[in-house]
Amino acid sequence: MIIAISFLLLSFSTFFLFNLLLKPKNPNKISRLPPGPKGLPLIGNLHEFDPVHPHVYLRELAKKYGPLMRMKFGSTNAIVISSARVAKLAFKDNDLAIANRPTLVGLEKHSYNGNDITFSKYNETWRELRKLSVVHLFSVKQVASFYPIRRDQVSRIIKDIINKSAKSEVINLSRAIFLLVNRIICRAGFGKNYEELEERRFDKVFKETQEIAGAFYFGDHFPLLGWIDKLNGMKSRIDKNFRTLDDFYQGLIDEHLDPNRPESKRGDILDLLIKLKQDQAAAVPLKWENIKGILMV
């Protein structure tokens, strides 16, 4: 235990030394970063951040530093936007300047190394995936084709609420909305009933995925200390969860590729993605990693 603590302190000291050595030497250089809370050496503003009520915390900071401010989490700079006007300037007028995505420990593997839409680098593959989504996956015609699914699932939830109200039973609206969204996603995305997928631990696995995505990783904020994520078991947890999800999606793909699959079960988003891959309809050929990455979102 003492050896482990000593090794950890030595690592932090080494990181702090590197931080000082790599710091810009020119004191007259004007920083182009927006203002923000100063923070502490090495950890920046990590000790101040409120993960329970982040919106309240950031709102109070915005009152002091303005709608565009900088925070530092470890060695990582974060720019916080707190107004619609500044957000428009950033995401519409200067979108190319901020188009790339950072590589995050908890999401790199689950995005198939950036082969999805959300966490892909700004490149030809991302542009093609975006075009594919707009033209095929979420076109007016495609969204309209899922109307019967949305209607049936909303009717089902309403009937359930009415029945429970008649019996004076407690209604958990959060759970009801959760079920509604997941049932629609499962039917439209995979052609499966949510209850059928729940038997495969679908619910449990995806809850763990959300926890993994939102967890703290040393590698995100202190790159030189990324080894700690292996030491504390987080990397192995990521790998195990990813393998479970990958097997789940591969199983769905195999079912959709089955030539004996009934015609009545065809027509979901996964069917469409497989058809686009087989037809080579995209300028950049679709890979199975792209399809799994899209489903992961």
C-alpha positions in Angstrom: 0.0 0.0 0.0 2.8 2.4 1.0 4.7 1.5 -2.2 1.5 2.2 -4.3 1.0 5.6 -2.7 4.6 6.6 -3.1 4.5 5.6 -6.8 1.3 7.6 -7.3 2.9 10.7 -5.6 6.0 10.3 -7.8 3.8 10.1 -10.9 2.0 13.3 -10.0 5.3 15.0 -9.3 6.7 13.9 -12.7 3.5 15.2 -14.4 3.7 18.5 -12.6 7.4 18.9 -13.6 6.5 18.2 -17.3 3.7 20.7 -17.0 6.1 23.4 -15.9 8.7 22.5 -18.5 6.2 22.5 -21.4 4.5 25.8 -20.3 5.0 28.7 -22.8 8.0 30.7 -21.8 7.0 34.0 -23.4 5.4 36.1 -20.6 4.3 38.8 -23.1 2.3 36.4 -25.2 -1.3 37.4 -25.1 -3.7 34.5 -24.5 -6.5 34.2 -27.0 -8.5 32.0 -24.5 -11.6 33.6 -22.9 -11.6 34.5 -19.2 -12.5 32.0 -16.5 -11.8 30.8 -13.0 -8.1 30.5 -12.3 -8.0 27.1 -10.7 -5.1 25.3 -9.0 -1.8 24.1 -10.5 -2.0 20.6 -12.0 -5.8 19.9 -11.4 -7.2 23.2 -12.7 -10.9 23.6 -11.8 -11.6 19.9 -11.1 -11.9 20.5 -7.4 -14.5 23.3 -7.9 -16.8 21.6 -10.4 -20.2 20.5 -9.2 -21.1 17.2 -11.0 -24.5 17.0 -9.2 -25.8 20.5 -10.4 -23.4 21.4 -13.2 -26.0 23.8 -14.9 -26.4 25.8 -11.7 -22.6 26.0 -11.1 -21.9 27.0 -14.7 -24.7 29.6 -14.6 -23.2 31.3 -11.6 -19.7 31.3 -13.2 -21.2 32.8 -16.4 -22.6 35.7 -14.4 -19.0 36.6 -13.4 -17.0 35.7 -16.5 -19.5 36.1 -19.3 -21.2 33.9 -21.8 -17.9 32.5 -23.1 -15.4 31.3 -20.6 -12.6 28.9 -20.1 -12.2 26.2 -17.5 -9.3 23.8 -17.0 -9.8 20.2 -16.1 -6.4 18.8 -15.4 -4.3 19.6 -18.5 -7.4 19.9 -20.7 -8.9 23.3 -21.6 -12.7 23.4 -21.8 -14.6 26.3 -23.4 -18.1 26.9 -21.9 -20.8 28.7 -23.8 -23.8 30.0 -21.9 -25.8 32.1 -24.4 -27.7 31.3 -27.6 -26.0 34.2 -29.5 -22.5 33.0 -28.7 -23.6 29.4 -29.4 -24.8 30.4 -32.9 -21.4 32.2 -33.6 -19.6 29.0 -32.5 -21.6 26.3 -34.1 -22.9 28.0 -37.2 -20.5 30.8 -38.2 -17.3 29.0 -36.9 -18.3 25.4 -37.1 -15.3 24.1 -39.0 -13.0 25.5 -36.3 -14.6 23.3 -33.6 -15.7 20.4 -35.8 -13.3 17.8 -34.5 -14.0 15.6 -31.4 -11.6 14.8 -28.6 -10.6 11.2 -28.0 -12.2 10.2 -24.7 -11.2 7.1 -22.8 -14.7 6.0 -21.9 -16.0 6.5 -25.5 -13.2 5.6 -27.8 -13.8 1.9 -27.9 -17.7 2.3 -27.9 -17.5 4.6 -30.9 -15.4 1.9 -32.7 -12.4 4.3 -32.7 -14.5 7.2 -34.1 -16.3 5.2 -36.7 -19.7 6.4 -35.6 -21.3 9.8 -36.3 -21.1 11.5 -32.9 -17.5 11.0 -32.1 -15.9 10.7 -35.5 -13.2 13.2 -36.5 -14.2 15.8 -39.1 -13.3 13.9 -42.3 -14.7 12.4 -45.4 -16.1 9.4 -43.5 -18.0 11.7 -41.1 -19.4 13.8 -44.0 -20.6 10.6 -45.7 -22.2 9.3 -42.6 -23.9 12.6 -42.0 -25.2 12.6 -45.6 -26.4 9.0 -45.2 -28.3 9.9 -42.0 -30.0 13.0 -43.6 -30.9 11.4 -46.9 -31.7 7.8 -45.8 -32.0 7.2 -42.1 -33.9 10.3 -41.0 -35.5 11.5 -44.2 -39.2 12.7 -44.1 -40.3 9.5 -45.8 -38.3 7.2 -43.4 -39.5 9.0 -40.3 -43.1 8.8 -41.6 -42.7 5.1 -42.1 -42.3 4.6 -38.4 -45.5 6.5 -37.5 -47.4 3.3 -36.9 -44.8 2.2 -34.4 -44.9 5.6 -32.5 -48.7 5.6 -32.5 -48.9 2.0 -31.2 -46.4 2.6 -28.4 -47.9 5.9 -27.3 -51.4 4.3 -27.2 -49.9 1.4 -25.2 -48.5 3.8 -22.6 -51.7 5.9 -22.4 -53.8 2.7 -21.8 -51.4 1.6 -19.1 -51.7 5.0 -17.4 -55.5 4.9 -17.6 -55.7 1.4 -16.2 -53.4 2.3 -13.3 -55.3 5.5 -12.6 -58.6 3.6 -12.5 -57.1 1.3 -9.8 -55.6 4.3 -7.9 -52.1 2.9 -8.5 -48.9 5.0 -8.4 -47.7 5.9 -11.8 -44.0 6.4 -12.4 -43.9 8.8 -15.4 -40.1 8.7 -15.7 -40.3 4.9 -16.1 -43.2 5.2 -18.5 -41.4 7.6 -20.7 -38.2 5.5 -20.5 -40.2 2.5 -21.7 -41.9 4.5 -24.5 -38.6 5.7 -25.9 -36.9 2.4 -25.7 -39.8 0.5 -27.2 -39.8 2.9 -30.2 -36.1 2.7 -30.6 -36.0 -1.1 -30.5 -38.9 -1.5 -33.0 -37.7 1.2 -35.4 -34.0 0.4 -35.1 -33.9 -3.4 -34.8 -37.4 -4.7 -35.5 -37.5 -6.1 -32.0 -39.8 -5.6 -29.0 -38.1 -4.0 -26.0 -39.3 -6.8 -23.7 -37.7 -9.4 -26.0 -34.3 -7.5 -25.9 -34.7 -7.0 -22.1 -34.4 -10.8 -21.7 -30.9 -10.5 -23.2 -30.0 -8.0 -20.4 -30.4 -5.1 -22.9 -31.5 -2.7 -20.2 -28.8 -3.6 -17.7 -26.0 -3.4 -20.3 -27.0 0.0 -21.6 -27.3 1.4 -18.1 -23.8 0.3 -17.5 -22.7 1.8 -20.8 -24.1 5.2 -19.7 -22.2 4.9 -16.4 -19.0 4.1 -18.2 -19.4 7.0 -20.6 -19.9 9.5 -17.7 -17.2 8.2 -15.4 -14.0 10.1 -14.5 -10.9 8.9 -16.4 -7.3 10.1 -15.6 -6.4 9.6 -19.2 -8.8 12.3 -20.3 -7.4 15.0 -18.0 -3.9 13.8 -17.2 -2.6 11.9 -20.3 0.6 10.9 -18.6 -1.4 9.3 -15.8 -3.6 7.2 -18.1 -2.1 4.0 -16.7 -4.2 4.6 -13.5 -7.3 3.8 -15.5 -5.9 0.3 -16.0 -4.7 0.0 -12.4 -8.2 0.9 -11.0 -10.0 -1.5 -13.3 -11.8 1.0 -15.4 -10.1 -0.1 -18.7 -11.1 -3.7 -18.1 -14.7 -2.6 -17.3 -14.8 -0.7 -20.6 -13.4 -3.7 -22.5 -15.9 -6.1 -20.9 -18.9 -3.8 -21.5 -17.8 -3.2 -25.1 -17.5 -6.9 -25.8 -21.0 -7.5 -24.5 -22.4 -4.7 -26.7 -20.5 -5.8 -29.7 -21.8 -9.3 -29.4 -25.3 -8.0 -29.0 -25.1 -5.9 -32.2 -23.3 -8.7 -34.1 -26.2 -11.0 -33.1 -28.7 -8.5 -34.4 -26.8 -8.2 -37.7 -26.6 -11.9 -38.1 -30.3 -12.2 -37.6 -31.0 -9.5 -40.2 -28.7 -11.3 -42.7 -30.6 -14.5 -42.3 -32.2 -15.2 -45.7 -35.0 -17.1 -44.0 -36.0 -14.0 -42.0 -39.7 -13.3 -42.5 -40.5 -10.4 -44.9 -42.9 -9.0 -42.4 -40.0 -8.3 -40.0 -38.0 -6.3 -42.5 -37.8 -2.5 -43.0 -36.1 -1.3 -39.8 -33.1 1.0 -39.7 -30.6 -1.9 -39.4 -32.1 -3.4 -42.6 -31.6 -0.1 -44.4 -28.0 0.2 -43.2 -27.2 -3.4 -44.4 -28.8 -2.6 -47.8 -26.7 0.6 -48.1 -23.6 -1.4 -47.3 -24.4 -4.2 -49.8 -25.4 -1.8 -52.5 -22.2 0.3 -51.9 -24.4 3.4 -52.1 -22.0 5.6 -50.1 -19.0 7.4 -51.6 -17.0 6.0 -48.6 -17.8 2.2 -48.3 -19.7 1.4 -45.2 -17.9 -1.0 -42.8 -19.6 -3.1 -40.1 -17.9 -0.9 -37.5 -19.7 2.2 -39.0 -23.0 0.4 -38.7 -22.4 -0.8 -35.2 -21.2 2.7 -34.3 -24.4 4.2 -35.7 -26.5 1.7 -33.7 -24.5 2.5 -30.6 -25.7 6.1 -30.7 
